[in-house]
Amino acid sequence: MVRWLKNILKTVLLFTIVPFLFVFKTLYDYRKHCKECENNVIYTTPLRGGNPKISVIVPIYNTDERFLRECVDSIVNQTFRDLEIILVNDGSTKSYVMEILKEYELKDDRVIVIDKRNGGCGDARNKGLEIARGEYVTFVDHDDFLESNAYEKAYNLNLNYNADVVVFGWNNFTQSQNNKLYSHGFIGEHIPCVLETTFVTDKRKMKALDHIYVWNKLFKRNIIGDVKFILTTGEEDIAFTRKMHAISNSKLFIPECFYKRRMHEHNASAFVISHKIYHLKLKFIRNVDMLLFELNSILKSFGLFR
């Protein structure tokens, strides 16, 4: 009888205290990482006057020099000139990264360079958000690029609507030597250019809202407010985008593919091999991330983990 009670007690402890300690330790590590990221900026370009229409934030870490130049060139050469271009070096170990960023900083007075210690893509985006002054904010990944008239079309089409979030389409592409092979467009190819201010029931529009990427959207700066990217994984987009969609009152869908997303061969092969496992892991990681994000907010509201 005593042995039986001991086994029950062990089982109870195993399924209550151990998970609690695990969650507490994970939350502690998360807060520790947040603190480390608070004061990790080494250099920031002195801010110039003016309030641009669009702030473009680009987190950068050790990307190929060719890809980085193609990315930044596609932004600085936009036909829409009223931009604030924030290039965030997230502790790259490749010396050419800062050399290239400094080059653009000297050539174009719209370019702001932030050099910081490595903290991840979410932290790099957060550092950009801290100084972004644009009416709208958007993001570009360091090895992708845009059509030359992307922001001109997106901004001008939105003048009649003043939407909180502007969504446009993208193409995936792979590169073989000098040739780019593009996929069919996503989202923009199927979603009409209609402002949606009511509850969405159309399946195609719902699918568009489920896409969690931030680089095919313009977010109104005053809607973002104090919302930040989570710092724990490479899937920072999901919590941010879902929160933006939850608090925004209107969304404009533009049926054109302005954004070009580079697909690397090693990523594609890994995805094919473990498609189902990948999505199961991703779902678990996203749920844990969002749980930590909400727990952190709750504890901070009670004055804990400041």
C-alpha positions in Angstrom: 0.0 0.0 0.0 2.8 2.4 0.9 4.7 1.6 -2.2 1.5 2.3 -4.3 1.1 5.7 -2.6 4.7 6.5 -3.3 4.3 5.7 -7.0 1.2 7.9 -7.2 3.1 10.8 -5.5 6.0 10.4 -7.9 3.6 10.5 -10.8 1.9 13.6 -9.5 5.2 15.3 -9.0 6.4 14.3 -12.5 3.4 15.7 -14.2 3.0 18.9 -12.2 6.3 20.2 -10.7 8.6 19.2 -13.5 6.5 20.9 -16.3 6.2 23.9 -14.0 10.0 24.1 -13.5 10.5 23.6 -17.3 8.1 26.5 -18.1 9.6 28.7 -15.4 13.2 28.0 -16.7 12.1 28.6 -20.3 10.5 31.9 -19.3 13.5 32.9 -17.3 15.8 32.2 -20.3 13.4 34.2 -22.5 13.5 37.2 -20.2 17.3 36.9 -20.0 17.6 37.0 -23.7 15.2 40.0 -23.9 17.4 41.9 -21.4 20.6 41.0 -23.4 18.9 42.4 -26.5 17.9 45.7 -24.9 21.3 47.4 -25.0 23.1 45.6 -27.8 23.3 48.5 -30.4 26.8 49.5 -31.3 26.2 52.2 -33.9 23.2 54.0 -35.4 23.2 56.6 -38.2 22.2 60.0 -36.8 18.6 60.6 -37.7 17.8 63.2 -40.2 14.7 65.4 -40.3 11.4 64.7 -41.9 8.6 62.1 -41.7 8.7 59.7 -44.6 5.7 58.0 -46.0 7.2 54.5 -45.7 9.9 53.0 -43.4 11.6 49.9 -44.8 13.4 47.7 -42.2 15.9 45.1 -43.4 17.5 42.7 -40.9 20.8 41.5 -42.2 23.1 38.6 -41.1 25.9 37.1 -43.1 24.0 37.0 -46.4 25.8 36.6 -49.7 27.2 39.9 -50.9 25.5 39.6 -54.3 22.1 38.9 -52.7 22.6 41.8 -50.2 23.4 44.3 -53.0 20.4 43.1 -55.1 18.1 43.5 -52.1 19.2 47.0 -51.1 19.4 48.2 -54.7 15.8 47.2 -55.2 14.8 49.4 -52.3 17.0 52.5 -52.9 16.0 52.4 -56.6 12.2 52.3 -56.0 10.2 54.8 -58.1 8.6 55.9 -54.8 11.3 58.1 -53.3 9.7 59.1 -49.9 11.3 56.2 -48.0 13.3 55.7 -44.8 15.5 52.7 -45.4 16.7 51.1 -42.1 19.4 48.5 -42.6 20.1 46.5 -39.4 23.3 44.5 -39.2 22.5 41.8 -36.7 26.1 41.0 -35.6 27.3 39.7 -38.9 30.7 38.0 -38.8 31.4 38.8 -42.5 33.3 42.1 -42.6 31.9 43.0 -46.0 28.4 43.4 -44.6 29.1 46.6 -42.7 31.3 47.8 -45.5 28.4 47.5 -47.9 25.9 49.1 -45.5 28.3 52.0 -44.9 28.6 52.5 -48.7 24.9 52.9 -49.1 24.7 55.1 -46.0 27.2 57.5 -47.7 25.5 57.4 -51.1 21.9 57.9 -50.0 20.7 60.1 -47.2 17.5 58.1 -46.8 19.6 55.1 -45.5 20.0 54.6 -41.8 22.4 51.9 -40.6 22.1 50.1 -37.3 25.0 47.9 -36.2 24.2 45.7 -33.3 25.3 42.5 -31.5 23.6 39.4 -32.7 20.1 38.9 -31.2 18.1 37.3 -34.0 15.8 38.5 -36.8 13.1 39.5 -34.4 15.4 41.7 -32.3 16.9 43.3 -35.4 13.4 44.2 -36.6 12.5 45.6 -33.2 15.6 47.8 -33.3 14.4 49.1 -36.6 10.9 49.7 -35.3 12.3 51.8 -32.4 13.4 54.5 -34.8 11.0 54.1 -37.7 9.1 57.3 -38.4 7.2 56.4 -41.5 3.5 56.7 -41.9 3.7 53.0 -42.9 6.3 50.4 -42.0 7.3 47.4 -44.0 10.1 44.7 -43.9 12.4 43.1 -46.5 14.5 40.0 -45.9 18.2 40.4 -46.7 18.3 38.1 -49.7 15.0 39.0 -51.4 14.1 41.9 -53.7 11.1 44.0 -55.0 9.7 45.2 -58.2 11.0 48.7 -58.9 7.5 50.2 -58.6 6.3 48.1 -55.6 5.9 50.8 -53.0 4.6 53.4 -55.5 1.8 51.2 -56.6 1.0 50.0 -53.0 1.0 53.5 -51.5 -0.9 55.2 -54.3 -3.6 52.4 -54.6 -4.2 52.8 -50.8 -4.7 56.6 -51.1 -8.4 56.0 -51.7 -8.8 53.7 -48.8 -6.3 54.7 -46.0 -6.2 51.0 -44.9 -4.4 50.0 -41.7 -2.7 47.1 -43.4 -1.9 46.8 -47.1 -1.2 43.3 -48.5 0.3 42.5 -51.8 1.5 39.3 -53.6 4.8 37.6 -54.0 6.6 35.1 -56.2 9.1 32.5 -54.9 12.1 32.1 -57.1 15.2 30.0 -57.5 18.4 31.1 -59.2 20.6 29.1 -61.5 23.7 31.0 -62.6 22.2 34.2 -64.1 18.7 32.9 -64.6 15.8 33.3 -62.2 12.9 30.8 -62.2 9.7 32.2 -60.7 6.8 30.4 -59.3 3.2 31.3 -59.7 2.1 34.2 -57.5 0.8 33.8 -54.0 -2.0 35.7 -52.4 -2.0 38.6 -54.9 -2.8 36.4 -57.8 -6.1 35.3 -56.2 -7.2 38.2 -54.0 -9.1 41.1 -55.6 -8.1 44.7 -54.8 -10.9 45.3 -52.3 -10.8 47.0 -49.0 -12.2 44.7 -46.3 -13.5 46.4 -43.2 -16.0 43.7 -42.1 -15.7 40.1 -40.9 -14.0 38.0 -43.6 -15.9 34.9 -44.7 -14.5 34.5 -48.2 -12.2 31.5 -48.2 -9.6 33.1 -50.4 -9.4 36.1 -48.2 -9.2 34.0 -45.1 -6.3 32.1 -46.6 -4.6 35.4 -47.3 -5.0 36.4 -43.7 -3.5 33.2 -42.5 -0.2 33.9 -44.3 2.1 35.2 -41.5 4.8 36.9 -43.5 5.6 40.5 -42.8 7.5 41.4 -46.0 4.4 41.5 -48.3 2.6 44.0 -46.1 2.6 47.7 -45.2 1.6 48.3 -41.6 0.3 51.7 -40.5 2.8 52.9 -37.9 0.3 54.2 -35.3 -1.4 50.8 -35.4 1.8 49.0 -34.5 2.3 51.1 -31.4 4.4 49.1 -28.9 3.9 45.7 -30.4 7.2 43.9 -30.8 8.5 40.8 -32.5 9.1 37.8 -30.2 12.7 36.7 -29.9 12.8 33.0 -29.4 12.7 31.3 -32.9 13.1 31.9 -36.6 9.3 32.1 -36.9 9.0 35.7 -35.5 6.4 36.8 -38.1 3.4 34.8 -36.8 2.7 36.5 -33.5 3.3 40.0 -34.9 1.2 39.5 -38.0 -1.7 37.9 -36.1 -1.7 40.8 -33.6 -1.7 43.3 -36.4 -4.6 41.7 -38.1 -6.5 41.5 -34.8 -6.1 45.2 -34.0 -6.4 46.6 -37.5 -9.8 47.9 -38.7 -9.2 47.7 -42.5 -7.1 45.8 -45.0 -6.4 46.4 -48.6 -5.5 43.5 -50.8 -3.6 44.2 -54.0 -3.6 41.5 -56.7 -0.1 42.0 -58.0 3.1 40.3 -57.0 5.6 43.0 -56.0 7.8 40.9 -53.7 10.3 38.3 -54.9 11.3 35.7 -52.3 14.5 33.7 -52.8 14.2 30.0 -52.2 17.5 28.3 -51.3 18.1 24.8 -52.5 19.1 23.4 -49.0 15.8 24.8 -47.6 13.7 23.3 -50.4 15.2 19.8 -50.0 14.9 19.7 -46.3 11.2 20.8 -46.6 10.5 18.0 -49.1 12.1 15.3 -46.9 10.2 16.1 -43.7 7.1 18.0 -44.8 4.8 16.6 -42.1 7.3 16.6 -39.3 8.4 20.1 -40.1 4.8 21.4 -39.8 4.2 19.5 -36.6 7.4 21.0 -35.1 6.5 24.4 -36.4 3.0 24.3 -34.9 4.5 23.3 -31.5 7.2 26.0 -31.6 4.7 28.7 -32.6 2.3 27.7 -29.7 5.2 27.8 -27.2 6.4 31.1 -28.5 3.0 32.7 -28.2 2.5 31.3 -24.8 5.9 32.7 -23.6 5.0 36.1 -25.2 1.7 36.3 -23.4 3.1 35.0 -20.0 5.8 37.6 -20.3 3.2 40.4 -20.8 1.1 39.1 -17.9 4.1 38.9 -15.5 5.3 42.4 -16.5 1.8 43.8 -15.8 2.2 42.5 -12.2 5.6 44.1 -11.9 7.5 40.8 -12.3 10.5 40.2 -14.6 11.1 43.8 -15.3 
